[in-house]
Amino acid sequence: MNKAKIFIYGNNNTMESYDRNSVLEKIYDTKLPSYALWTEDDIGKEDNSTKKNWWKEMEKEYLDNSCQDKSVSDIIVKWLVYYKV
Protein backbone atom coordinates (compact mmCIF):
# COMPACT_ATOMS: atom_id res chain seq x y z
CA MET A 1 0.00 0.00 0.00
CA ASN A 2 1.27 3.43 -0.91
CA LYS A 3 1.91 5.71 2.09
CA ALA A 4 0.38 8.62 0.19
CA LYS A 5 -2.96 6.80 0.10
CA ILE A 6 -3.01 6.42 3.88
CA PHE A 7 -2.42 10.07 4.73
CA ILE A 8 -4.17 12.68 2.70
CA TYR A 9 -3.24 15.80 4.63
CA GLY A 10 -1.19 17.03 7.55
CA ASN A 11 2.04 16.09 9.18
CA ASN A 12 2.51 12.38 9.94
CA ASN A 13 4.02 13.15 13.35
CA THR A 14 0.98 15.21 14.26
CA MET A 15 -1.37 12.50 13.05
CA GLU A 16 0.56 9.77 14.81
CA SER A 17 0.59 11.65 18.12
CA TYR A 18 -3.17 12.13 17.87
CA ASP A 19 -3.67 8.45 17.05
CA ARG A 20 -1.43 7.27 19.90
CA ASN A 21 -3.32 9.37 22.42
CA SER A 22 -6.66 8.20 21.08
CA VAL A 23 -5.66 4.52 21.15
CA LEU A 24 -4.34 4.73 24.70
CA GLU A 25 -7.50 6.42 25.95
CA LYS A 26 -9.77 3.87 24.28
CA ILE A 27 -7.81 0.76 25.24
CA TYR A 28 -7.52 1.80 28.88
CA ASP A 29 -10.88 3.61 28.99
CA THR A 30 -9.41 6.71 30.57
CA LYS A 31 -8.61 10.34 29.83
CA LEU A 32 -4.86 10.94 29.61
CA PRO A 33 -3.52 13.79 31.74
CA SER A 34 -1.90 16.57 29.75
CA TYR A 35 1.62 15.66 30.91
CA ALA A 36 1.19 12.14 29.48
CA LEU A 37 0.02 13.14 26.01
CA TRP A 38 2.15 12.31 22.99
CA THR A 39 3.16 15.37 20.97
CA GLU A 40 4.41 15.87 17.43
CA ASP A 41 7.87 16.54 18.86
CA ASP A 42 7.87 13.28 20.84
CA ILE A 43 7.08 11.29 17.71
CA GLY A 44 9.68 13.19 15.69
CA LYS A 45 12.42 12.10 18.11
CA GLU A 46 11.76 8.40 17.51
CA ASP A 47 13.18 6.32 14.67
CA ASN A 48 10.87 4.19 12.56
CA SER A 49 11.87 0.99 14.34
CA THR A 50 10.83 2.43 17.70
CA LYS A 51 7.56 3.68 16.23
CA LYS A 52 6.84 0.29 14.67
CA ASN A 53 7.54 -1.47 17.97
CA TRP A 54 5.23 0.91 19.83
CA TRP A 55 2.36 0.00 17.50
CA LYS A 56 3.13 -3.72 17.80
CA GLU A 57 2.92 -3.36 21.57
CA MET A 58 -0.41 -1.52 21.29
CA GLU A 59 -1.72 -4.35 19.14
CA LYS A 60 -0.92 -6.75 22.01
CA GLU A 61 -2.51 -4.40 24.55
CA TYR A 62 -5.63 -4.12 22.38
CA LEU A 63 -6.01 -7.89 22.41
CA ASP A 64 -5.02 -8.39 26.06
CA ASN A 65 -7.55 -5.80 27.24
CA SER A 66 -10.35 -7.22 25.09
CA CYS A 67 -10.99 -3.80 23.60
CA GLN A 68 -14.12 -3.97 21.45
CA ASP A 69 -13.64 -0.65 19.64
CA LYS A 70 -12.95 -1.46 15.98
CA SER A 71 -11.68 2.06 15.35
CA VAL A 72 -8.72 1.24 17.63
CA SER A 73 -7.89 -1.83 15.57
CA ASP A 74 -8.18 0.20 12.37
CA ILE A 75 -5.75 2.84 13.68
CA ILE A 76 -3.24 0.21 14.80
CA VAL A 77 -3.40 -1.60 11.47
CA LYS A 78 -3.00 1.69 9.58
CA TRP A 79 0.29 2.41 11.36
CA LEU A 80 1.55 -1.17 11.15
CA VAL A 81 0.97 -1.04 7.39
CA TYR A 82 2.66 2.35 7.22
CA TYR A 83 5.75 0.98 8.99
CA LYS A 84 5.50 -2.22 6.95
CA VAL A 85 5.19 -4.74 9.76
N, C-alpha and C positions, 0 to 999 in steps of 0.2 A: 504494500500500500504506500502510496506517495504521501510524504509528510505534508505537502501543500494541501492535500485533500482533507487532512484532519483539522488543520487550523486555518481558518479563513481570515481572521483579523487578529490584531494585537500581538503583544510580545509573549513568546512561549513561557518565559520565566514568570510573568504576571499570571498567565493562565494556569501554569502548574502550581503556583502558590495558592491560588484560589481553589483549585481542585484538591490539593492536599488538605487544606483546612476543611473543606466540605466533607471529604471522605472521613477524616478523623471524627468530626462532629457526628456524622451519621452512624459510623460503626460503633462508637462508644456512647451514642445518644446523650451528648452533652454539648454545652456551649464552651468553646475554648476561650480562656482568658486572653486578653490582648497581648500579654508578654509571651504567650505560647504560639501565637500565630506565625505561620510561614510567610515570609515576604519575598518579593522579587529578588532582592539582594541576597537572601539566604540561598535561594535556588541557584542564582548565578555563581555562587562560590563552589558549588558541587560539580564534579565531573560526571559525565554520562553514566559511568559504571555505578557510582554512588546513587544517582537518581534511579537507575534501573533497579538496583537492589532495594531501594526504599519502596518502590511499587510492588516488587515481588513480596516483600514483607507485609504490605497492606493487603495483598491478595490472601495471604495466610490468615491475617487478622480477620478479614471479611468472613472467611469460612469458619474459623474458630469461634467467632462471636455469633454465628448463625444470623448474620445481617440479612434481612429480607428485602432490602431496598435495591432494586435492579439498577437504579441510576448509579449507585456506588460501583457495582460490577462493571457497568459501561465505562465509567471514568477510568477505573483501573485497567481495563482491557485497552482503552484508547492509549494510555501512556506506555503500557507494555509493548503494544504494536509500534508506537513511536520510537521506543528504544530497542526495538527488534529483539524481544525476548523469545 
